Amino acid sequence: MDLRFTSEEIAFRAEVRDFFESNLPPDIRRKQVLGQRLAKEDIVNWQRILNKKGWACPLWPVEYGGTGWDAVRYFIFKEESYRAYAPDALSHNITQSGPVICAFGTPEQKEFFLPKLRNMDIWMCQGFSEPGSGSDLASLKTRAVREGDHYIINGQKLWTTNGHRADWMYGLVRTSTDGKKQAGISYLLIDMKSPGVQVRPVVTLDNDHHTNETFFENVKVPVSNLIGEENKGWSIAKFALGNERAGIAKVGLSKARLALVKALAQRVEADGRPLAESPRFREKMALIETELKALEITNMMVVAAMAKGGSKQDPRTSVLKLKGSELQQATTELMLEVAGPHAMANQHEFLEARTGETVGPDWAGTSSPNYYFNRAVSIFGGSSEIQHNIVAKAVLGL
């Protein structure tokens, strides 16, 4: 298998790199480099820049605003995006609900939602997980009972990322209890401003508000907001999760973070010399670089197979998910080590309040919250335990 890029692909990389260098707002890039949280308007602003270029939704069909790129060009685009410290697109709009509506939506749903999702005129959130229904998603209990032209929804969703920012939710609800539990699930679009929807914050270990629990009490949703057929939502959910795993290894992100760690380690002293010269630290760096190169080659093999007509549901994506998650966590741990005592974010703020002076470099205070937040990447897109099972069955044949 030839994993070298063609001359056309190399030229495409140069085009993408030039676009990011010329169009990514400096304030957004600075926040990304420093590991700071982006405001909603930052994400909207960048998405609209991409939309104006025609690059907002690479995975969508061309007729709905997609780019028509093959798997290799999408891989290059993501690599250059991370290299430039550009924000990821809002996955709930671009890689999950958008492709679902493209594939299963009615003409009316496509006309209303797709332009708004591309341009971030509306913000989606996901309503899949529930208390007791996370990895075993088919056991969900939130009910939707049809009454005339509406469904009446009662229940609870958990880990609703950005639910406090969202205008709409794409959610799974139980519309039947007959037969297998997967058979009675439907996929609905729910207006978050509907009476009876209540969003409560869940503050995570990084002391930030990313996610929520969402309650539904007699929430009326028009039947016209049903995606696909009633009781057929399980297949649609699997399609959506397949899109979520596209590029989930995030090799480019780990490479960019590792390059930043290297540069910062030259400026931080340990035992009277730069940390980058410490044998123990260099050993850690070398191990991560070796594993990252192996992951990159595996990623390119999967991409090459997809470019030749292979399935996006290739079970080897579970290998990418597993190792990609581990390396994202390992690079944030390295950043924590480089930051040293200045990584203690709460004490950092306390000392500044007491002294009135800046304590430590501006990038250090975000290293521990980012470390804590990245503990969860082994759950995103399917937990590591599930990915191990997929690899064992579909790759190793056990």
C-alpha positions as CSV (number, residue, x, y, z in Angstrom):
1,M,0.0,0.0,0.0
2,D,1.5,3.3,-1.1
3,L,0.9,5.9,1.7
4,R,2.6,8.8,-0.1
5,F,0.6,11.8,-1.0
6,T,0.2,12.6,-4.7
7,S,1.3,16.0,-6.2
8,E,-2.4,17.1,-6.3
9,E,-2.8,16.2,-2.6
10,I,0.4,18.1,-1.7
11,A,-0.9,21.1,-3.6
12,F,-4.2,20.8,-1.7
13,R,-2.4,20.8,1.6
14,A,-0.6,24.0,0.6
15,E,-4.0,25.6,-0.2
16,V,-5.5,24.6,3.1
17,R,-2.5,25.8,5.1
18,D,-2.5,29.1,3.3
19,F,-6.2,29.5,4.0
20,F,-5.8,28.9,7.8
21,E,-2.8,31.2,8.0
22,S,-4.8,34.0,6.3
23,N,-8.2,33.6,7.7
24,L,-8.1,32.2,11.3
25,P,-8.6,35.2,13.6
26,P,-5.5,35.8,15.8
27,D,-7.6,36.1,19.0
28,I,-9.1,32.6,18.4
29,R,-5.8,31.1,17.6
30,R,-4.3,32.6,20.8
31,K,-7.0,31.1,22.9
32,Q,-6.5,27.7,21.3
33,V,-2.7,27.8,21.8
34,L,-3.2,28.8,25.5
35,G,-5.8,26.1,26.0
36,Q,-8.5,28.6,26.9
37,R,-12.2,27.9,26.4
38,L,-13.7,29.5,23.4
39,A,-16.8,31.6,23.7
40,K,-19.9,30.7,21.7
41,E,-19.3,33.7,19.4
42,D,-15.7,32.4,18.6
43,I,-17.1,29.1,17.4
44,V,-19.9,30.8,15.4
45,N,-17.4,33.3,13.8
46,W,-15.0,30.6,12.7
47,Q,-17.8,28.3,11.4
48,R,-19.1,31.2,9.3
49,I,-15.7,31.9,7.8
50,L,-15.5,28.2,6.8
51,N,-19.0,28.3,5.4
52,K,-18.2,31.4,3.3
53,K,-15.3,29.4,1.8
54,G,-17.5,26.4,1.2
55,W,-15.5,24.2,3.7
56,A,-18.0,24.2,6.6
57,C,-19.3,20.6,6.2
58,P,-16.8,18.4,4.4
59,L,-18.7,15.1,5.2
60,W,-22.0,16.3,3.7
61,P,-23.1,15.5,0.2
62,V,-22.2,18.2,-2.3
63,E,-25.8,19.0,-3.1
64,Y,-26.3,20.1,0.6
65,G,-23.2,22.1,0.8
66,G,-20.5,19.5,1.2
67,T,-17.0,19.8,-0.4
68,G,-16.9,16.5,-2.4
69,W,-13.5,15.7,-0.8
70,D,-12.3,12.2,-0.6
71,A,-11.1,10.6,2.6
72,V,-7.5,11.7,1.9
73,R,-8.4,15.4,1.4
74,Y,-10.5,15.4,4.6
75,F,-7.6,13.8,6.5
76,I,-5.3,16.6,5.2
77,F,-7.8,19.3,6.1
78,K,-8.1,18.0,9.7
79,E,-4.3,17.8,9.9
80,E,-3.8,21.4,8.8
81,S,-6.7,22.5,11.0
82,Y,-4.9,21.2,14.1
83,R,-1.6,22.5,13.0
84,A,-3.0,26.0,12.7
85,Y,-4.8,25.7,16.1
86,A,-8.2,26.2,14.4
87,P,-11.2,25.2,16.4
88,D,-13.0,22.0,15.6
89,A,-16.4,22.5,14.0
90,L,-19.4,22.0,16.3
91,S,-19.7,18.2,15.9
92,H,-23.4,18.2,16.9
93,N,-24.1,20.4,13.8
94,I,-21.6,19.3,11.3
95,T,-20.7,15.6,11.9
96,Q,-23.8,14.3,13.6
97,S,-27.2,15.9,13.1
98,G,-26.3,17.4,9.7
99,P,-25.3,14.1,7.9
100,V,-28.4,12.4,9.5
101,I,-30.8,15.0,8.1
102,C,-29.0,14.8,4.7
103,A,-29.5,11.0,4.7
104,F,-32.9,10.6,6.4
105,G,-34.6,14.0,6.6
106,T,-37.7,15.0,4.7
107,P,-37.4,17.8,2.0
108,E,-38.9,20.2,4.5
109,Q,-36.5,19.3,7.2
110,K,-33.5,19.6,4.9
111,E,-34.7,23.0,3.7
112,F,-35.2,24.4,7.2
113,F,-32.2,22.9,9.1
114,L,-29.3,22.3,6.8
115,P,-28.5,26.0,5.8
116,K,-28.8,27.0,9.5
117,L,-26.6,24.1,10.7
118,R,-23.9,25.0,8.2
119,N,-23.9,28.7,9.2
120,M,-24.3,28.2,12.9
121,D,-27.6,30.1,12.9
122,I,-28.9,27.3,15.2
123,W,-26.8,25.3,17.7
124,M,-27.6,21.6,18.2
125,C,-27.0,19.4,21.2
126,Q,-27.2,15.6,21.6
127,G,-29.9,13.8,23.7
128,F,-28.7,10.2,23.7
129,S,-27.3,9.2,27.2
130,E,-29.5,8.9,30.3
131,P,-28.9,7.9,33.9
132,G,-28.2,4.2,33.6
133,S,-28.2,4.3,29.7
134,G,-24.8,5.4,28.6
135,S,-22.8,2.5,27.1
136,D,-26.0,0.5,27.0
137,L,-27.8,3.2,25.0
138,A,-30.6,0.8,23.9
139,S,-31.9,0.7,27.5
140,L,-33.0,4.4,27.4
141,K,-36.3,5.2,29.0
142,T,-37.3,8.7,28.0
143,R,-40.8,8.2,26.5
144,A,-42.5,9.8,23.6
145,V,-46.2,9.1,23.3
146,R,-48.0,10.1,20.2
147,E,-51.1,12.2,20.6
148,G,-52.5,13.4,17.2
149,D,-49.9,15.5,15.5
150,H,-47.5,15.7,18.4
151,Y,-45.4,13.5,20.7
152,I,-45.5,14.1,24.4
153,I,-42.1,13.5,25.9
154,N,-41.2,12.7,29.5
155,G,-37.9,11.7,30.9
156,Q,-34.3,12.8,31.4
157,K,-31.1,13.0,29.5
158,L,-27.6,13.3,31.0
159,W,-24.3,14.6,29.7
160,T,-26.0,17.1,27.4
161,T,-22.9,18.8,26.1
162,N,-23.6,22.5,25.4
163,G,-27.2,22.0,26.2
164,H,-27.2,25.4,27.9
165,R,-26.1,27.0,24.6
166,A,-28.2,25.0,22.2
167,D,-31.3,25.9,20.3
168,W,-32.3,22.4,19.3
169,M,-31.6,18.8,20.4
170,Y,-31.4,15.7,18.3
171,G,-32.5,13.0,20.7
172,L,-33.5,9.4,21.0
173,V,-36.8,8.5,22.6
174,R,-38.7,5.4,23.3
175,T,-41.9,5.2,21.2
176,S,-42.6,1.5,21.8
177,T,-41.8,-1.2,24.4
178,D,-42.7,-4.1,22.1
179,G,-40.0,-6.5,20.9
180,K,-36.2,-5.9,21.3
181,K,-35.3,-2.7,23.1
182,Q,-33.5,-1.4,20.0
183,A,-36.7,-1.7,18.0
184,G,-38.8,0.8,19.9
185,I,-36.5,3.9,19.6
186,S,-37.2,6.9,17.5
187,Y,-35.0,9.9,16.5
188,L,-36.6,13.3,17.1
189,L,-35.6,17.0,16.7
190,I,-36.6,18.9,19.8
191,D,-36.8,22.7,20.2
192,M,-35.0,23.5,23.4
193,K,-37.3,26.5,24.0
194,S,-40.3,24.2,24.2
195,P,-42.3,24.5,27.5
196,G,-41.4,21.7,29.9
197,V,-37.7,21.5,28.9
198,Q,-35.4,22.2,31.8
199,V,-31.5,22.3,31.6
200,R,-29.4,22.0,34.7
201,P,-25.6,22.5,34.7
202,V,-23.2,19.7,35.5
203,V,-19.8,21.2,36.5
204,T,-17.1,18.7,35.7
205,L,-13.7,18.0,37.3
206,D,-12.0,20.8,35.4
207,N,-14.3,23.2,37.2
208,D,-16.1,24.3,34.0
209,H,-19.6,24.1,32.6
210,H,-19.6,22.0,29.5
211,T,-22.4,19.6,30.1
212,N,-25.8,19.3,31.6
213,E,-28.7,17.1,32.6
214,T,-31.9,17.8,30.7
215,F,-35.4,17.1,31.9
216,F,-38.6,16.7,29.8
217,E,-42.0,17.2,31.4
218,N,-44.9,16.8,29.0
219,V,-42.9,18.4,26.2
220,K,-44.9,18.6,22.9
221,V,-42.9,17.9,19.8
222,P,-44.5,17.9,16.3
223,V,-44.6,14.6,14.6
224,S,-43.1,16.5,11.6
225,N,-39.8,16.6,13.7
226,L,-39.4,12.8,13.5
227,I,-36.4,11.8,11.4
228,G,-36.9,8.7,9.4
229,E,-39.6,6.2,10.5
230,E,-41.0,5.7,14.0
231,N,-39.3,3.0,16.0
232,K,-36.4,3.0,13.4
233,G,-34.1,5.4,15.3
234,W,-31.5,2.9,16.4
235,S,-30.1,2.5,12.9
236,I,-30.0,6.3,12.5
237,A,-28.1,6.6,15.8
238,K,-25.5,4.1,14.6
239,F,-25.1,6.1,11.4
240,A,-24.6,9.3,13.5
241,L,-22.0,7.7,15.8
242,G,-20.2,6.4,12.7
243,N,-19.8,10.0,11.6
244,E,-18.7,11.1,15.1
245,R,-15.8,8.7,14.8
246,A,-14.6,10.1,11.5
247,G,-11.1,11.6,12.3
248,I,-11.6,10.7,16.0
249,A,-7.9,9.7,16.4
250,K,-7.0,13.4,16.2
251,V,-3.4,12.7,15.2
252,G,-3.0,16.3,14.2
253,L,-4.2,17.6,17.5
254,S,-1.7,15.4,19.4
255,K,1.1,16.4,17.0
256,A,0.4,20.1,17.5
257,R,0.3,19.7,21.3
258,L,3.5,17.7,21.3
259,A,5.2,20.4,19.3
260,L,4.0,23.0,21.8
261,V,5.3,20.9,24.7
262,K,8.7,20.7,23.1
263,A,8.9,24.4,22.6
264,L,7.8,25.2,26.2
265,A,10.1,22.6,27.7
266,Q,13.1,24.5,26.3
267,R,12.0,27.6,28.4
268,V,11.3,25.8,31.7
269,E,14.1,24.8,34.0
270,A,14.5,21.6,36.0
271,D,17.5,21.0,38.1
272,G,19.3,24.0,36.7
273,R,18.8,23.1,33.0
274,P,16.0,23.2,30.5
275,L,13.4,20.5,31.1
276,A,13.8,19.4,27.5
277,E,17.3,18.2,28.3
278,S,16.1,15.9,31.2
279,P,16.7,12.3,30.2
280,R,13.5,11.2,31.9
281,F,11.5,13.8,30.1
282,R,13.1,13.0,26.8
283,E,12.3,9.4,27.3
284,K,8.6,10.2,27.8
285,M,8.6,12.4,24.7
286,A,10.3,9.8,22.6
287,L,7.8,7.1,23.6
288,I,4.8,9.3,22.8
289,E,6.4,10.4,19.5
290,T,6.9,6.7,18.5
291,E,3.4,5.7,19.4
292,L,2.0,8.8,17.6
293,K,3.9,7.9,14.4
294,A,2.5,4.4,14.6
295,L,-1.0,5.8,15.0
296,E,-0.5,8.2,12.1
297,I,0.5,5.3,9.8
298,T,-2.5,3.3,11.0
299,N,-4.7,6.3,10.4
300,M,-3.3,6.7,6.9
301,M,-3.9,3.0,6.1
302,V,-7.5,3.4,7.1
303,V,-7.9,6.6,5.1
304,A,-6.2,5.0,2.0
305,A,-8.7,2.0,2.2
306,M,-11.6,4.5,2.5
307,A,-10.3,6.4,-0.5
308,K,-10.4,3.2,-2.5
309,G,-14.1,2.6,-1.6
310,G,-13.7,1.1,1.8
311,S,-16.4,1.5,4.5
312,K,-16.4,4.4,6.9
313,Q,-17.5,1.8,9.4
314,D,-14.1,0.0,9.2
315,P,-13.6,-1.7,12.6
316,R,-10.0,-0.5,12.6
317,T,-11.4,3.0,13.5
318,S,-11.9,1.5,17.0
319,V,-8.1,1.1,17.1
320,L,-7.7,4.7,16.1
321,K,-10.2,5.7,18.8
322,L,-8.5,3.8,21.5
323,K,-4.9,4.9,20.8
324,G,-5.9,8.4,19.8
325,S,-7.7,8.9,23.2
326,E,-4.6,7.6,25.1
327,L,-2.3,9.9,23.3
328,Q,-4.5,12.9,23.7
329,Q,-4.4,12.2,27.4
330,A,-0.7,11.6,27.4
331,T,0.1,14.9,25.7
332,T,-2.0,16.8,28.2
333,E,-0.1,15.0,31.0
334,L,3.2,16.2,29.5
335,M,1.9,19.7,29.4
336,L,1.0,19.4,33.0
337,E,4.6,18.3,33.8
338,V,6.0,21.3,31.8
339,A,3.7,23.7,33.8
340,G,4.9,22.3,37.1
341,P,3.4,24.1,40.2
342,H,2.0,26.8,38.0
343,A,-0.5,24.2,36.7
344,M,-2.5,24.5,39.9
345,A,-5.2,26.6,38.5
346,N,-7.1,27.4,41.7
347,Q,-4.0,28.3,43.6
348,H,-2.8,30.3,40.6
349,E,-6.0,32.5,40.8
350,F,-5.7,32.7,44.6
351,L,-2.1,34.0,44.5
352,E,-3.0,36.5,41.9
353,A,-5.9,37.8,44.0
354,R,-3.6,38.1,47.0
355,T,-0.6,39.7,45.4
356,G,-2.3,41.6,42.5
357,E,0.4,40.2,40.2
358,T,0.5,37.6,37.5
359,V,1.8,34.3,38.8
360,G,3.5,32.1,36.2
361,P,3.2,32.0,32.4
362,D,-0.2,32.6,30.8
363,W,-0.4,29.1,29.3
364,A,0.3,27.2,32.6
365,G,-3.0,27.9,34.4
366,T,-5.0,26.1,31.8
367,S,-2.9,22.9,31.8
368,S,-4.6,21.2,34.7
369,P,-8.2,22.0,33.6
370,N,-7.4,20.6,30.2
371,Y,-5.7,17.6,31.7
372,Y,-8.9,16.9,33.8
373,F,-11.2,17.5,30.8
374,N,-9.2,15.1,28.7
375,R,-9.8,12.2,31.1
376,A,-13.2,12.0,29.4
377,V,-11.9,11.5,25.8
378,S,-11.8,7.8,26.4
379,I,-15.6,7.9,26.7
380,F,-16.4,10.2,23.8
381,G,-17.6,8.5,20.7
382,G,-17.9,5.1,22.5
383,S,-16.0,4.1,25.6
384,S,-12.7,2.3,25.5
385,E,-14.3,-0.9,26.9
386,I,-16.7,-1.0,23.9
387,Q,-13.9,-0.3,21.4
388,H,-11.9,-3.2,22.9
389,N,-14.8,-5.5,22.3
390,I,-15.2,-4.3,18.7
391,V,-11.4,-4.8,18.0
392,A,-11.6,-8.3,19.6
393,K,-14.6,-9.4,17.5
394,A,-14.3,-7.5,14.2
395,V,-10.5,-7.1,13.9
396,L,-9.0,-10.1,15.8
397,G,-11.9,-12.5,15.2
398,L,-12.0,-13.6,18.8
